[in-house]
Amino acid sequence: MKVLVTGATGFVGSRLARALDEQGHEVRAMTRRPERYQGAGQPVRGDVGDPATLAPALQGQEAAYYLVHSLDATDFSDRDRTGAEAFAETARSAGVGQVVYLGGLGDERDQLSEHLRSRREVEGILQARVPTTVLRAGIVIGDGGISWEILRQLVARLPVMVTPRWVQTRTQPVAVDDALAFLLGVLGREEAIGEVYDIGSPEPLTYGEMLRVVGGMTGGVLRLIVPVPLLTPRLSSHWLRLITDVDLPTARTLIDSMTSEVVVRDRRIEQLTGHRAMSFREAAERALQDRARRLEPRAAA
């Protein structure tokens, strides 16, 4: 198939473009700077913030993956809304047969964070305008992923962690390899169009439990987690920025989302694709192994 991948330079998008290329698809990688692109597929200029660039990028494409999120901007909701509207309208005009969107887990009956509400809004915009398959995920575990790096760096750098209540929030992470398997598995499936699927590991865990698992695997310095209910999300985001490499706007958005429980409600996608998601421990082990392999050339030098 002829497939466009938006966000092709990102954590998930770069891996997805490579996987699609290896499967024999004709991949078009959308990026704002195609002259710098070094990944799989044919680079094409495109920016959801510049609608004029979308028609050439989508022309002739049978399917498209929408992996655009504005985590690092304070006005991310507005940007994601207008970007999704422009992309959906252009995809419909171009006759794209399927858009696959990676959104966020979360129950509408709960008080979703602004970030998760924005993901859900984008989901609705795409579904209303173009044939769409939605995959909802929590945090994606893999070397280079922002959420994974936060977990790993916190464990490595803090012996005692004073945290707000989000450390007790349940979530259901998904390994990046599992996310890719599910993203690939719905492509071209007529029965998947119009559907919404949850993806995640077999068991829900709190953030505190995940931190302890990673600490036990890495021998990190973390020894004690002390929840402090009065520590506000705003203060918590500043704390996260100081301890980890994440920038402040991204930290604020992620911390806000950590207050919402995001768990898998059904596993229909595993029946559809025949793929079973690995546990958080297995995902963490794989991420650590990938990091070690990535750093090997530096160590040798």
MIVOTOR-281483 format. One record per residue (C-alpha): residue number from 1; residue in one letter; x, y, z. Coordinates in pm, 1 decimal. Layout:
N
<NUM,"A",<X,Y,Z>>,
...
This chain:
301
<1,"M",<0.0,0.0,0.0>>,
<2,"K",<91.6,364.2,-38.7>>,
<3,"V",<108.2,492.5,319.5>>,
<4,"L",<181.2,836.0,463.3>>,
<5,"V",<333.1,854.0,811.4>>,
<6,"T",<300.2,1186.5,992.3>>,
<7,"G",<539.3,1247.6,1278.9>>,
<8,"A",<790.6,1030.7,1093.7>>,
<9,"T",<1086.3,1168.8,1288.9>>,
<10,"G",<927.3,1095.8,1626.2>>,
<11,"F",<970.2,812.8,1874.5>>,
<12,"V",<685.6,598.8,1736.7>>,
<13,"G",<672.3,741.9,1384.4>>,
<14,"S",<1034.9,666.7,1295.6>>,
<15,"R",<996.0,305.3,1403.1>>,
<16,"L",<663.6,273.1,1224.3>>,
<17,"A",<803.6,406.6,896.1>>,
<18,"R",<1083.8,150.5,913.8>>,
<19,"A",<846.6,-134.6,995.7>>,
<20,"L",<612.8,-42.9,709.5>>,
<21,"D",<906.3,-21.1,470.0>>,
<22,"E",<1029.0,-364.3,580.8>>,
<23,"Q",<683.1,-505.7,510.0>>,
<24,"G",<703.6,-379.1,153.7>>,
<25,"H",<471.0,-80.5,174.0>>,
<26,"E",<545.4,235.0,-24.8>>,
<27,"V",<612.2,473.2,262.5>>,
<28,"R",<593.9,850.0,243.7>>,
<29,"A",<743.5,1013.4,555.8>>,
<30,"M",<593.8,1354.2,631.9>>,
<31,"T",<827.1,1601.3,797.9>>,
<32,"R",<870.1,1977.3,812.6>>,
<33,"R",<1232.4,1940.8,702.1>>,
<34,"P",<1256.1,1664.7,438.6>>,
<35,"E",<1611.8,1767.8,348.7>>,
<36,"R",<1725.5,1650.5,694.0>>,
<37,"Y",<1528.1,1326.6,702.0>>,
<38,"Q",<1737.5,1010.2,728.7>>,
<39,"G",<1476.2,748.6,813.6>>,
<40,"A",<1286.8,490.2,611.5>>,
<41,"G",<1061.1,582.2,321.8>>,
<42,"Q",<1047.6,881.5,90.9>>,
<43,"P",<1050.3,1214.9,276.9>>,
<44,"V",<787.6,1472.7,186.1>>,
<45,"R",<735.6,1819.3,326.8>>,
<46,"G",<422.8,1855.5,535.4>>,
<47,"D",<308.6,2044.6,842.3>>,
<48,"V",<-41.4,2024.9,992.3>>,
<49,"G",<11.7,2385.2,1101.7>>,
<50,"D",<49.7,2484.1,735.0>>,
<51,"P",<-253.2,2337.3,551.2>>,
<52,"A",<-116.3,2427.7,207.4>>,
<53,"T",<154.7,2163.6,250.1>>,
<54,"L",<-86.0,1877.4,319.9>>,
<55,"A",<-243.8,1820.8,-22.5>>,
<56,"P",<87.7,1735.6,-196.0>>,
<57,"A",<185.0,1508.2,94.1>>,
<58,"L",<-145.6,1317.1,89.5>>,
<59,"Q",<-190.3,1299.3,-286.0>>,
<60,"G",<-216.9,939.3,-406.5>>,
<61,"Q",<-196.4,786.2,-58.2>>,
<62,"E",<-419.9,490.2,27.1>>,
<63,"A",<-373.4,519.8,402.7>>,
<64,"A",<-217.3,757.4,654.0>>,
<65,"Y",<-100.0,737.3,1013.5>>,
<66,"Y",<-173.2,1043.4,1224.3>>,
<67,"L",<86.4,1066.5,1503.0>>,
<68,"V",<87.5,1440.8,1564.2>>,
<69,"H",<77.0,1576.9,1921.6>>,
<70,"S",<190.1,1919.4,2045.0>>,
<71,"L",<316.6,1822.3,2389.5>>,
<72,"D",<584.0,2090.2,2403.4>>,
<73,"A",<351.3,2386.5,2340.0>>,
<74,"T",<141.8,2568.7,2599.4>>,
<75,"D",<-144.9,2605.7,2348.6>>,
<76,"F",<-132.4,2238.9,2245.9>>,
<77,"S",<-512.3,2196.0,2247.8>>,
<78,"D",<-564.3,2471.7,1990.8>>,
<79,"R",<-276.6,2351.5,1776.2>>,
<80,"D",<-390.8,1991.2,1780.3>>,
<81,"R",<-749.9,2088.2,1700.1>>,
<82,"T",<-666.8,2305.7,1399.4>>,
<83,"G",<-404.0,2059.4,1277.7>>,
<84,"A",<-645.2,1767.4,1292.7>>,
<85,"E",<-916.5,1963.4,1112.2>>,
<86,"A",<-679.8,2058.9,830.7>>,
<87,"F",<-542.3,1707.2,797.8>>,
<88,"A",<-884.6,1540.0,802.7>>,
<89,"E",<-1030.7,1770.6,539.7>>,
<90,"T",<-730.6,1727.5,312.6>>,
<91,"A",<-726.5,1348.8,360.1>>,
<92,"R",<-1093.8,1332.5,266.9>>,
<93,"S",<-1037.1,1543.4,-45.5>>,
<94,"A",<-741.7,1323.2,-141.3>>,
<95,"G",<-954.7,1009.1,-112.8>>,
<96,"V",<-746.7,846.8,162.8>>,
<97,"G",<-916.5,517.5,248.1>>,
<98,"Q",<-801.6,488.1,608.7>>,
<99,"V",<-645.2,711.5,873.1>>,
<100,"V",<-495.8,536.9,1176.3>>,
<101,"Y",<-473.4,757.9,1482.8>>,
<102,"L",<-278.3,687.1,1801.4>>,
<103,"G",<-468.9,858.2,2080.7>>,
<104,"G",<-486.0,827.5,2458.5>>,
<105,"L",<-656.4,589.0,2699.3>>,
<106,"G",<-904.4,722.4,2950.7>>,
<107,"D",<-1269.5,691.1,3043.3>>,
<108,"E",<-1493.2,985.0,2946.1>>,
<109,"R",<-1688.9,928.8,3268.0>>,
<110,"D",<-1379.2,1033.3,3462.8>>,
<111,"Q",<-1234.5,1384.4,3480.9>>,
<112,"L",<-982.0,1359.1,3200.1>>,
<113,"S",<-678.3,1585.3,3191.1>>,
<114,"E",<-661.2,1863.5,2932.2>>,
<115,"H",<-408.9,1657.0,2738.1>>,
<116,"L",<-636.4,1351.5,2725.1>>,
<117,"R",<-940.0,1565.8,2640.7>>,
<118,"S",<-741.5,1707.9,2350.2>>,
<119,"R",<-651.8,1357.8,2229.5>>,
<120,"R",<-1019.1,1263.7,2241.9>>,
<121,"E",<-1116.1,1580.9,2054.0>>,
<122,"V",<-867.7,1501.5,1776.1>>,
<123,"E",<-1007.5,1149.2,1761.0>>,
<124,"G",<-1358.5,1285.1,1707.0>>,
<125,"I",<-1245.8,1532.4,1440.6>>,
<126,"L",<-1081.1,1259.1,1236.9>>,
<127,"Q",<-1370.4,1014.0,1275.5>>,
<128,"A",<-1624.6,1272.7,1161.8>>,
<129,"R",<-1443.3,1356.8,838.4>>,
<130,"V",<-1246.4,1057.5,710.1>>,
<131,"P",<-1251.6,674.7,754.3>>,
<132,"T",<-1054.0,632.3,1077.2>>,
<133,"T",<-922.4,359.1,1304.2>>,
<134,"V",<-834.2,474.4,1655.0>>,
<135,"L",<-584.5,308.3,1888.3>>,
<136,"R",<-579.9,440.2,2244.5>>,
<137,"A",<-262.9,398.4,2449.6>>,
<138,"G",<-121.3,505.5,2783.5>>,
<139,"I",<250.9,567.7,2811.1>>,
<140,"V",<465.3,394.4,2549.2>>,
<141,"I",<769.3,212.1,2686.3>>,
<142,"G",<1084.6,206.8,2476.3>>,
<143,"D",<1432.3,353.1,2451.8>>,
<144,"G",<1403.8,720.4,2360.3>>,
<145,"G",<1041.7,763.3,2462.9>>,
<146,"I",<973.9,1064.3,2686.5>>,
<147,"S",<762.6,881.4,2944.6>>,
<148,"W",<1009.0,593.6,2969.5>>,
<149,"E",<1302.7,831.7,3007.1>>,
<150,"I",<1125.7,1009.0,3292.7>>,
<151,"L",<1079.8,677.7,3477.5>>,
<152,"R",<1437.7,568.7,3413.7>>,
<153,"Q",<1594.0,901.1,3509.8>>,
<154,"L",<1390.1,937.2,3828.6>>,
<155,"V",<1499.5,593.1,3945.8>>,
<156,"A",<1862.4,661.7,3853.2>>,
<157,"R",<1889.8,1006.8,4011.6>>,
<158,"L",<1679.1,1016.9,4328.1>>,
<159,"P",<1730.3,805.9,4643.1>>,
<160,"V",<1413.3,947.5,4801.4>>,
<161,"M",<1124.8,1069.3,4588.4>>,
<162,"V",<867.5,1312.1,4725.4>>,
<163,"T",<572.8,1288.9,4488.8>>,
<164,"P",<215.0,1410.9,4455.2>>,
<165,"R",<-81.7,1176.0,4444.8>>,
<166,"W",<-21.8,1078.4,4080.7>>,
<167,"V",<230.5,820.7,4201.7>>,
<168,"Q",<-74.4,615.9,4310.2>>,
<169,"T",<-260.7,652.0,3978.6>>,
<170,"R",<-313.1,333.7,3782.5>>,
<171,"T",<-201.5,317.6,3421.3>>,
<172,"Q",<-149.2,49.1,3161.0>>,
<173,"P",<168.4,113.9,2959.5>>,
<174,"V",<241.1,-49.3,2626.3>>,
<175,"A",<576.4,-156.9,2483.6>>,
<176,"V",<667.2,34.2,2169.0>>,
<177,"D",<707.5,-298.2,1984.1>>,
<178,"D",<352.7,-393.5,2081.2>>,
<179,"A",<221.9,-53.0,1974.8>>,
<180,"L",<387.5,-102.5,1636.6>>,
<181,"A",<239.6,-450.5,1599.0>>,
<182,"F",<-109.7,-315.2,1663.7>>,
<183,"L",<-61.3,-12.2,1437.5>>,
<184,"L",<52.8,-240.9,1157.6>>,
<185,"G",<-215.5,-497.3,1231.2>>,
<186,"V",<-510.2,-265.5,1161.0>>,
<187,"L",<-374.0,-128.4,833.9>>,
<188,"G",<-597.2,-211.9,539.3>>,
<189,"R",<-847.9,-395.9,757.4>>,
<190,"E",<-1198.5,-293.9,648.9>>,
<191,"E",<-1345.8,-423.3,973.5>>,
<192,"A",<-1117.5,-191.1,1171.8>>,
<193,"I",<-1245.0,129.0,1010.9>>,
<194,"G",<-1468.6,322.8,1247.1>>,
<195,"E",<-1345.5,121.5,1545.6>>,
<196,"V",<-1170.5,233.2,1864.5>>,
<197,"Y",<-925.3,-8.7,2025.1>>,
<198,"D",<-745.1,2.4,2359.7>>,
<199,"I",<-384.0,-115.5,2367.4>>,
<200,"G",<-171.3,-186.1,2673.6>>,
<201,"S",<15.1,-439.4,2883.0>>,
<202,"P",<-175.3,-726.9,3048.2>>,
<203,"E",<-191.6,-565.7,3392.2>>,
<204,"P",<-252.6,-213.7,3526.9>>,
<205,"L",<18.3,-67.8,3751.8>>,
<206,"T",<53.5,249.8,3952.9>>,
<207,"Y",<338.4,484.7,3865.6>>,
<208,"G",<491.3,397.3,4201.9>>,
<209,"E",<487.2,26.2,4117.9>>,
<210,"M",<652.8,93.5,3782.6>>,
<211,"L",<923.5,300.3,3948.0>>,
<212,"R",<995.6,17.7,4191.6>>,
<213,"V",<1010.0,-240.0,3909.9>>,
<214,"V",<1259.8,-29.7,3714.9>>,
<215,"G",<1462.4,32.8,4030.1>>,
<216,"G",<1486.5,-339.1,4098.4>>,
<217,"M",<1600.1,-406.2,3742.6>>,
<218,"T",<1860.9,-130.8,3719.8>>,
<219,"G",<1997.8,-109.6,4072.5>>,
<220,"G",<1898.7,258.1,4069.8>>,
<221,"V",<1944.0,483.2,4370.6>>,
<222,"L",<1569.3,509.5,4441.7>>,
<223,"R",<1494.6,366.5,4786.3>>,
<224,"L",<1180.3,540.7,4908.6>>,
<225,"I",<871.7,702.2,4754.3>>,
<226,"V",<684.9,947.7,4977.4>>,
<227,"P",<349.2,1071.1,4842.0>>,
<228,"V",<266.3,1429.7,4942.5>>,
<229,"P",<-98.3,1511.5,4856.7>>,
<230,"L",<-45.7,1889.0,4878.7>>,
<231,"L",<225.3,1895.1,4611.6>>,
<232,"T",<40.9,2060.8,4322.2>>,
<233,"P",<77.1,1954.4,3956.3>>,
<234,"R",<239.8,2291.7,3882.3>>,
<235,"L",<506.8,2244.4,4148.9>>,
<236,"S",<543.6,1881.6,4047.6>>,
<237,"S",<613.7,1977.6,3685.3>>,
<238,"H",<891.2,2218.4,3795.2>>,
<239,"W",<1034.9,1939.7,4010.9>>,
<240,"L",<1023.9,1698.3,3715.7>>,
<241,"R",<1201.7,1949.4,3491.6>>,
<242,"L",<1481.8,1991.6,3748.0>>,
<243,"I",<1536.5,1618.2,3800.9>>,
<244,"T",<1496.3,1494.2,3442.9>>,
<245,"D",<1582.0,1616.2,3093.0>>,
<246,"V",<1220.4,1693.4,2996.3>>,
<247,"D",<1131.9,2056.5,2915.1>>,
<248,"L",<879.0,2247.6,3128.7>>,
<249,"P",<580.1,2260.3,2886.1>>,
<250,"T",<608.0,1885.8,2824.4>>,
<251,"A",<650.1,1819.7,3197.6>>,
<252,"R",<334.8,2016.1,3277.2>>,
<253,"T",<132.3,1827.4,3016.0>>,
<254,"L",<255.9,1486.6,3128.0>>,
<255,"I",<206.2,1557.7,3498.8>>,
<256,"D",<-146.7,1677.5,3425.9>>,
<257,"S",<-220.8,1347.9,3250.1>>,
<258,"M",<-73.5,1141.2,3533.6>>,
<259,"T",<-369.0,1237.6,3751.4>>,
<260,"S",<-607.7,1047.5,3520.9>>,
<261,"E",<-643.0,668.9,3541.7>>,
<262,"V",<-577.6,519.2,3199.3>>,
<263,"V",<-643.1,146.6,3178.5>>,
<264,"V",<-744.0,-97.4,2906.2>>,
<265,"R",<-1118.6,-168.6,2897.4>>,
<266,"D",<-1119.9,-431.6,2624.2>>,
<267,"R",<-872.3,-639.3,2425.8>>,
<268,"R",<-1055.3,-677.5,2095.0>>,
<269,"I",<-746.8,-565.9,1904.7>>,
<270,"E",<-556.1,-871.6,2026.1>>,
<271,"Q",<-825.2,-1092.4,1876.0>>,
<272,"L",<-822.7,-892.2,1553.4>>,
<273,"T",<-445.1,-896.0,1505.3>>,
<274,"G",<-349.5,-1218.3,1682.4>>,
<275,"H",<-85.9,-1026.0,1877.2>>,
<276,"R",<-55.6,-1033.5,2256.9>>,
<277,"A",<101.0,-744.7,2446.9>>,
<278,"M",<398.7,-810.2,2674.4>>,
<279,"S",<413.7,-719.4,3044.6>>,
<280,"F",<559.3,-393.8,3175.0>>,
<281,"R",<860.8,-581.7,3310.0>>,
<282,"E",<929.8,-733.5,2967.0>>,
<283,"A",<886.1,-394.2,2802.3>>,
<284,"A",<1124.0,-230.6,3051.4>>,
<285,"E",<1384.4,-503.8,3000.6>>,
<286,"R",<1369.6,-454.3,2625.0>>,
<287,"A",<1400.2,-76.0,2659.4>>,
<288,"L",<1705.2,-113.0,2883.3>>,
<289,"Q",<1866.2,-359.7,2641.3>>,
<290,"D",<1804.5,-123.9,2347.8>>,
<291,"R",<1959.0,163.1,2543.1>>,
<292,"A",<2265.4,-44.6,2627.9>>,
<293,"R",<2312.7,-135.2,2260.4>>,
<294,"R",<2272.5,227.7,2156.8>>,
<295,"L",<2536.2,341.7,2405.0>>,
<296,"E",<2787.6,66.3,2323.3>>,
<297,"P",<2968.5,262.0,2046.2>>,
<298,"R",<3019.6,555.8,2283.3>>,
<299,"A",<3156.8,332.2,2554.8>>,
<300,"A",<3396.4,169.3,2308.5>>,
<301,"A",<3517.1,512.6,2193.0>>,
